[in-house]
């Protein structure tokens, strides 16, 4: 399934039905009076968060959404039927903005959460509304009002508690594949991962925590270089980052700094997010070399550094223990 995390759509609420001019014409009622009914209200457009959706792919093929109009009024003071509300399903984690101003209209994070984005037009008034002592036979009615129209920008930000970040080929996809049931594409060349991958990792309590594998960042990602800039938004909601570093790289400390600089350049508080710094692929190094590299990264990061091998499943229990501790989950 193609992963689409941004979409622009146009929504139009239903127009209200027109009021009508009508008079009672019944036998033995010589002065029946006005009986024109009001028009029905136009349907609203409502966005609904659906836990079964993972992408905005549907909006690639359909971009215009119209709610039904209200029906015109009827005789005998009958009000026209209101238009049905149009409910549009979006994935949980979708931010909704006004496409023209960028103003945030709502953030749909919980399943079933609703956001009304266009209000249906009010129905027109029938001539029965204009009956008065001065005008006993009004021939006036009003048209229904148009519904609201908006251009909306939808942005999907994945709902994950833990985000795995790092340079291309740091082993992010391998790590999420061994920790969870996720099966991302894994290969020995950079930029294997083209879209974020989600995996559910079992907690000690038995329920699950969602991990997100974010496509590799490179220098300049926050300004649009590489793929990472397209997906940095997906770690804005995470509570914890796992910063994975390829221990076989010739510039381990420099690799750490590249990703750190991109987080600071992107902003949104990512550089201040709790982060576990982890050396991966330690099966390729001898203990002395590993110790030296670990000390270099500790000096650059200013915090303890874990050493693991995702491919060889080394020290993964220690990594998860640190994750649960950071998230405040009892082991």
HELIX and SHEET records of a PDB file:
HELIX    1   1 UNK A   58  UNK A   61  1                                   4    
HELIX    2   2 UNK A  127  UNK A  130  5                                   4    
HELIX    3   3 UNK A  172  UNK A  179  1                                   8    
HELIX    4   4 UNK A  221  UNK A  223  5                                   3    
HELIX    5   5 UNK A  228  UNK A  230  5                                   3    
HELIX    6   6 UNK A  232  UNK A  235  5                                   4    
HELIX    7   7 UNK A  252  UNK A  266  1                                  15    
HELIX    8   8 UNK A  270  UNK A  272  5                                   3    
HELIX    9   9 UNK A  282  UNK A  284  5                                   3    
HELIX   10  10 UNK A  287  UNK A  301  1                                  15    
HELIX   11  11 UNK A  316  UNK A  327  1                                  12    
SHEET    1   A 5 UNK A  64  UNK A  66  0                                        
SHEET    2   A 5 UNK A   6  UNK A  12  1                                        
SHEET    3   A 5 UNK A 149  UNK A 156 -1                                        
SHEET    4   A 5 UNK A  94  UNK A  98 -1                                        
SHEET    5   A 5 UNK A 104  UNK A 108 -1                                        
SHEET    1   B 3 UNK A  86  UNK A  91  0                                        
SHEET    2   B 3 UNK A  45  UNK A  50  1                                        
SHEET    3   B 3 UNK A 114  UNK A 118 -1                                        
SHEET    1   C 6 UNK A 197  UNK A 202  0                                        
SHEET    2   C 6 UNK A 208  UNK A 213 -1                                        
SHEET    3   C 6 UNK A 162  UNK A 165  1                                        
SHEET    4   C 6 UNK A 240  UNK A 246  1                                        
SHEET    5   C 6 UNK A 275  UNK A 280  1                                        
SHEET    6   C 6 UNK A 305  UNK A 307  1                                        
END                                                                             
